[in-house]
Amino acid sequence: MPEPEPGPDDSATPLDGKLTRLVPVTEADLDLLARWFASPGFVEHWGGVPLSREEVAAKYTGRRRPRVQSYLVLADDSPVGYAQYWYAAPAEDAAPEAAAATTGRPAEGGIDMVLHPSARGRGLGPDAARALLAHLGGTLRWRRATVDPDATNTRAVRAWEKAGFRRVEHTEPGALLLEFTFPTNSGGGHGSQRSACPRRPLRWPA
């Protein structure tokens, strides 16, 4: 089965929350992102290893669009973090209806977010997550989004749960997976309750 194409390129579309605004990353943001991702405190729960400027440029400045959409998280017009959503690569055994929406593009994927240490504990993470979910469910018509935070990062786990994500069981022992499932014909509202069936993490696109 051919891999479905990602949705439209959102490289110029900001997303507004109540406390935050997400603006698409550009190459002009490389200096800021390189400083952040070189800081041990910033990457503590993002792989735990500071990244080189070249790695940041390749992964987090928008070069992977449209399959991966990258954003700066702003609060009071100041950058406070990084967020991204990505379209899942279809599993080899996925049924066609599970791999693509009726438009022919993927209907699910994942979200990742990291805030600067100075911005944590202020409710900004859940607010930014809700802004992303409103876009994914309302504009892009996703059916499911997942996150897989570091299980030791209790602050992040609570933040995702405040945004409406629920823990689910899946086939990788010891891993933590949370999901948000959009109601049918949703405008990006509240997610459904926990799935009754074991679920696997969505696959990161190659």
Salt bridges, closest charged atoms under 4 A:
GLU3 OE2 - ARG67 NH2 3.32
ASP10 OD2 - HIS135 NE2 2.72
ASP16 OD1 - ARG21 NE 2.55
GLU27 OE2 - ARG63 NE 2.77
ASP31 OD1 - ARG53 NH2 2.68
GLU44 OE2 - HIS45 NE2 3.69
ASP93 OD1 - ARG200 NH2 3.34
ASP150 OD2 - HIS45 ND1 3.18
GLU161 OE2 - ARG167 NE 2.88
GLU179 OE1 - ARG144 NE 2.73
GLU179 OE1 - ARG199 NH1 3.49
